[in-house]
Amino acid sequence: MYYGGKYLEKDIRNIDKINSTNIPLEQLLPVCKLVLFQPNEEVLKVLESFPVTVTHYKTEHAIDISPLGINKVRGLHMLNIQQFIAFGNDSNDQCLFEHAIYSVCVGNNNVKHYAKENIERADVAGKIRALMGKYRVGEGDTSKLVKYNKAFNKI
């Protein structure tokens, strides 16, 4: 679900309108994430006084606003996933890169400094295959990704 408002139609072109519904703002409770397109300096200043996390997307001139402590890593932990490999390409992936057992930034983005490796988009499939050979899910425990040693065929 999303709230586009009557002035934002041109700014929500990247939203999947087939699987999403534009609903009145009052029906978005509880809000767990809000995306603002083209926020002005006044909005950014006001947000500094709220207990929220603001993630800036410089290439799209947009921001994500989330309650403190709500992020991708928290979501994985709520699903009982403690170990994971992360692929990402933007500011909101920093927390994934910092907590992953292995992290890959796709493209030349500022967040690449937090990842263990930086690759181009064309190399993603090959990198996934390479990492599948190095890591695998532990037997009987789908929440653990453990290092795999091919030479001994053991976990």
Secondary structure, 3 states (H helix, E strand, C coil): CECCCCCCHHHCCCCCCCCCCECCHHHCCCCCCEEEECCCHHHHHHHCCCCEEEEEECCCCEEEEEECCCCHHHHHHHCCCCCCEEEECCHHHHHHHHHCCEEEEECCCHHHHHCCEEECHHHHHHHHHHHHHHEEECCCCCCCEEECECCCCEC
